[in-house]
Amino acid sequence: MKYDIKNISLAKKGKLRIEWAMNNMPVLNLIRKRFEKEKPLKNTRVACCLHVTTETAALALTLKSAGANISICASNPLSTQDDVAASLVKDYGIPTFSIKGEDNKTYYKHILSALESKPEITMDDGADLVSVLHKKDYGFMPMGGTEETTTGVIRLKAMANDGVLKYPVIAVNDALTKHMFDNRYGTGQSTIDGIIRATNKLIAGTNFVVCGYGWCGRGVAMRAKGMSANVIICEVDPLRAIEASMDGFMVMSLSKAAKIGDIFVTTTGDVSVIRREHFLAMKDGAILANSGHFNVEIDIPELKKLSVKTRIIRDFVEEFTLKSKKRIYILGEGRLINLAAAEGHPAQVMDMSFANQALSAEYIRRHHGELDNQVYPVPKDLDERIAFLKLRSMGITIDKLTERQKKYLSSWQEGT
Ligand SMILES: NC(=O)c1ccc[n+]([C@@H]2O[C@H](COP(=O)([O-])OP(=O)(O)OC[C@H]3O[C@@H](n4cnc5c(N)ncnc54)[C@H](O)[C@@H]3O)[C@@H](O)[C@H]2O)c1
């Protein structure tokens, strides 16, 4: 069959898929071309703890073209695309330590393998590299690091506040060109994609509960609404709850939503959001997925205690039968469903996220001597440059302020 690519090698499949992603990453491609000439990371050792996807491969090739020596491990045991890992090793000679479905012990062993290079820059998604490096003295300390996600930034800021952070880190997540697009449109689309790939369920007409109406939650809610679900939002922040209501969603406590929900998605970055009392209130057949960073948002250990039987019923779908014979389905072990059952964010949004990563690594190399052991934002001019490049790559032109407008907007005298 023409489209049957089962017979090509894993690495070859990965290489083709990396090429496909790179076709959709124009901003990163521009940066890579400049890096090839200028070599801003020449001989710099960089360890990346990121989801090993086609887009991450595009970032790795960008760092390599800048002259960096990279090693890679996964930032989640289920998020590795094995064909990409194979291609990174075989085609590009980049040491990559990750296997989809690795257990926790192997996951941490792989983090240690990535750290064997004694990196000068760490690139994290969830702050696992940083936290491993802070648990023991490995005889080296990086000059700086970057952090990709909300949960990692929260962990790092807590470390900085406690005065224990030992090197500066740039919060890539907080760049506007990152979270406004990656967290919202990326998580929105890929979370729905993961749920559909795992379950093949019709979304239309379902009561679709989203816990957390932050950047990710907004994206998931928006896309579920677009597929004609009845979307219900659960929040703890009053402002976000008002926003959800005025965006046209039903807003209620999770104890109420638990009784009527068909599909539940957590996107809070919080712990034990869906727990015992909610499992007990749920309908038979409720489907639960998480798209927040760690697998702690759904209290699966508690669900196990309530269950008399569990079985895997489809790839990434585990059925829990309670004493009452009610069945609850957990998708992808409660880990990031968009990466466990789908392919993570599309390349078009990772283009901006990873442009921030690449430029932040260059910034650290140049400016680490001026930085304290704190969490820093991505410099505003880098964020703006990425926005302009992305816009240009999308073929969109926008208006420019006239001199008269600039003067008007910066003066307090001219009101009428
Ligand atoms: N799936 C992915 O690929 C992906 C991508 C980006 C970020 N993330 C992760 O998703 C999570 C959310 O990120 P974000 O950028 O949307 O954060 P955010 O801070 O913008 O939003 C989190 C929201 O959850 C709410 N919340 C907290 N505890 C809650 C609870 N118990 N019940 C209901 N709501 C609660 C908060 O009030 C907030 O509005 C983080 O863990 C982040 O790392 C995942």
The ligand as a Tripos MOL2 file, in Angstrom:
@<TRIPOS>MOLECULE
LIG
   44    48     1     0     0
SMALL
NO_CHARGES

@<TRIPOS>ATOM
      1 N1         -0.2510   19.7100   28.1370 N.am      1 LIG1
      2 C1          0.7460   20.4850   27.7710 C.2       1 LIG1
      3 O1          1.4060   20.2500   26.7670 O.2       1 LIG1
      4 C2          1.0510   21.7060   28.5720 C.ar      1 LIG1
      5 C3          1.5130   22.8730   27.9370 C.ar      1 LIG1
      6 C4          1.7500   24.0070   28.7140 C.ar      1 LIG1
      7 C5          1.5500   23.9470   30.0880 C.ar      1 LIG1
      8 N2          1.1470   22.7760   30.6740 N.ar      1 LIG1
      9 C6          0.9090   22.6350   32.1070 C.3       1 LIG1
     10 O2         -0.4850   22.8690   32.3420 O.3       1 LIG1
     11 C7         -0.6770   23.3660   33.6620 C.3       1 LIG1
     12 C8         -1.4490   24.6800   33.5880 C.3       1 LIG1
     13 O3         -0.6810   25.6600   32.9120 O.3       1 LIG1
     14 P1         -1.3000   27.1100   32.5900 P.3       1 LIG1
     15 O4         -0.2550   27.8380   31.8220 O.co2     1 LIG1
     16 O5         -2.6710   26.9770   32.0440 O.co2     1 LIG1
     17 O6         -1.3730   27.7150   34.0920 O.3       1 LIG1
     18 P2         -2.2760   28.8980   34.6190 P.3       1 LIG1
     19 O7         -1.6630   29.3460   35.8910 O.co2     1 LIG1
     20 O8         -2.5190   29.9000   33.5400 O.co2     1 LIG1
     21 O9         -3.6920   28.1920   34.9310 O.3       1 LIG1
     22 C9         -3.9300   27.2820   35.9610 C.3       1 LIG1
     23 C10        -5.3730   27.5290   36.4340 C.3       1 LIG1
     24 O10        -5.7700   26.4660   37.2980 O.3       1 LIG1
     25 C11        -6.5140   27.0130   38.3600 C.3       1 LIG1
     26 N3         -6.5150   26.0720   39.4900 N.ar      1 LIG1
     27 C12        -5.5280   25.8160   40.3910 C.ar      1 LIG1
     28 N4         -5.9230   24.8820   41.2700 N.ar      1 LIG1
     29 C13        -7.1910   24.5390   40.9010 C.ar      1 LIG1
     30 C14        -8.1470   23.6140   41.4190 C.ar      1 LIG1
     31 N5         -7.8930   22.8770   42.5070 N.pl3     1 LIG1
     32 N6         -9.3490   23.5130   40.8070 N.ar      1 LIG1
     33 C15        -9.6390   24.2650   39.7090 C.ar      1 LIG1
     34 N7         -8.7870   25.1580   39.1920 N.ar      1 LIG1
     35 C16        -7.5690   25.2910   39.7670 C.ar      1 LIG1
     36 C17        -5.8160   28.3320   38.6630 C.3       1 LIG1
     37 O11        -6.6670   29.2180   39.3820 O.3       1 LIG1
     38 C18        -5.5070   28.8290   37.2470 C.3       1 LIG1
     39 O12        -6.5520   29.6250   36.7340 O.3       1 LIG1
     40 C19         0.7320   23.4930   34.2530 C.3       1 LIG1
     41 O13         1.0330   22.3190   34.9530 O.3       1 LIG1
     42 C20         1.6130   23.6050   33.0260 C.3       1 LIG1
     43 O14         2.9390   23.2560   33.2900 O.3       1 LIG1
     44 C21         0.8630   21.6810   29.9390 C.ar      1 LIG1
@<TRIPOS>BOND
     1     1     2 1
     2     2     3 2
     3     2     4 1
     4     4     5 ar
     5     4    44 ar
     6     5     6 ar
     7     6     7 ar
     8     7     8 ar
     9     8     9 1
    10     8    44 ar
    11     9    10 1
    12     9    42 1
    13    10    11 1
    14    11    12 1
    15    11    40 1
    16    12    13 1
    17    13    14 1
    18    14    15 2
    19    14    16 1
    20    14    17 1
    21    17    18 1
    22    18    19 2
    23    18    20 1
    24    18    21 1
    25    21    22 1
    26    22    23 1
    27    23    24 1
    28    23    38 1
    29    24    25 1
    30    25    26 1
    31    25    36 1
    32    26    27 ar
    33    26    35 ar
    34    27    28 ar
    35    28    29 ar
    36    29    30 ar
    37    29    35 ar
    38    30    31 1
    39    30    32 ar
    40    32    33 ar
    41    33    34 ar
    42    34    35 ar
    43    36    37 1
    44    36    38 1
    45    38    39 1
    46    40    41 1
    47    40    42 1
    48    42    43 1
@<TRIPOS>SUBSTRUCTURE
     1 LIG1         1 GROUP 0 **** ****
